[in-house]
Amino acid sequence: MANNFPKKEQQQALLDLTDYICERALYFKASAASVSISSTEGHDLSFADGAVESLEFKGGYDISISIYIGNKVASFSTSDIRRPILDNAISSLCNKVVYLEEDPHAKLPDKDLLAYSHKDLQLYYPCDISIPEQISRLKECEIHALAYNSSIKQCESVSFNCSSGYLVYANTHGLRAAYSNSFYNLTCSLLASDKNNTMHRDYAYTLSRDPAALRSVNDIAIEAASNTLARIGARTIKSQKSRILFSPRTAKSLIGCFLHAISGSSIYRRASFLQGCIDKKVFSDFVSIIDDPFIIAGIGSSYCDAEGVATKKRELVKGGVLQGYLLNSYTASQLGMNSTGNAGGPHNICVSSSSGDLQQMLQELGTGLYVTELMGQGTNMITGDFSKGVFGFWVENGIISYPVHEVTIAANLKNIFLNLVAIGGDVDMYGAVRTGSWLVEEMTIAGL
């Protein structure tokens, strides 16, 4: 897919601007400099009650510049691409950086780690759907959702979000890394009423870099309606210890905790429950977790990170054993390691499956709680203690019996990871984390 956002001459102008910024930083006696520029455009469209609720256009430039003098560094950001303005800002920053304290870890990435070679990962797809046609599709989604069942009382919102971007990373090591990307998202949120006129809310969504790859509005309407109706009749359950099955959507939250725990900033600040766990078992033996930046059209794909370091496919967990951390140049230096190409975070996280679809996972659960929503902020990343309010379903002998709310589940994340019984093949492919449902041996449920 051609990188045609922005137009070729605009791309060249931004590349020339990065050259100018690096040259001016050296002119003003900086020992090194780096710059990132993003150019974006897009819009957010929201539809409800048969009419357009809002249409907001977005776009512009975001420039971040870092100036190094020895082991001192200062940074600034702006949305102004005019050269005289940038020139004054660079000069002022070079004059000020000498007064800062030295930091031995403040430096550009090593030259041999930089992404001097471009890889086309097909991250940009133009949207040929006109705004009137987008509105028509959102209206169609609302009509399908409201017609699904008389208990669906209101379409809270149907929204379509699209954005295109052109990203450039450059530094005084001669790096010029650039690529275009795009994102498209359709979401439907509904309200349903039970016999007591209590309202229940749920949603469904589809996300892709390619608008042609989005699921149909009919599919999204049906899923959103089904999810919302399933909440009717929810009850609480007694406090107990039980097996827990996390849906793919909620399992992504557990993966998020793991990724935060192995981030370089958490490790060097000693703020992680996985401190010092490289080459140690942190998951069940069957678990493999890969960070793959090279998936074609992947949401997290990129041939370089936010510092211009070349990315690479890595096993984060192999056979349950932690293989390494997620490091940028600064955190790598703090830990005496090399950058892993994760400035800006992980890329596409792919978790291995050990079991089948949802029905098979429910059979493996047997009797226990199937969690479909997590609520609250109850995670201590230093100790690993995990406690969340949940919505879900009580399962008896592999069959969903009734919805459950107003309960809390708790355990330590170390135990959750080590006591994984199975990971389902019902993989949620939307977003940068790809995982199926997670079956955990035992957690504490606080209810009645």
Secondary structure, 3 states (H helix, E strand, C coil): CCCCCCCHHHHHHHHHHHHHHHHHHHHCCCCEEEEEEEEEEEEEEEEECCEEEEEEEEEEEEEEEEEEECCEEEEEEECCCCHHHHHHHHHHHHHHHCCCCCCCCCCCCCHHHECCCCCCCCCCCCCCCCHHHHHHHHHHHHHHHHHHCCCEEEEEEEEEEEEEEEEEEEECCCCEEEEEEEEEEEEEEEEEECCCCCEEEEEEEEEECCHHHCCCHHHHHHHHHHHHHCCCCCECCCCEEEEEEECHHHHHHHHHHHHHHCEHHHHHCCCCCCCCCCCCECCCCCCCEEECCCCCCCCCCCCECCCCEECCCEEEEECCEECCCECCHHHHHHHCCCCCCCCCCCCCEEECCCCCCHHHHHHHHCCEEEEEEEECCCECCCCCEEEEEEEEEEEECCEEEEEEEEEEEEEEHHHHHHCEEEECCCCECCCCEEECCEEEEEEEEECC
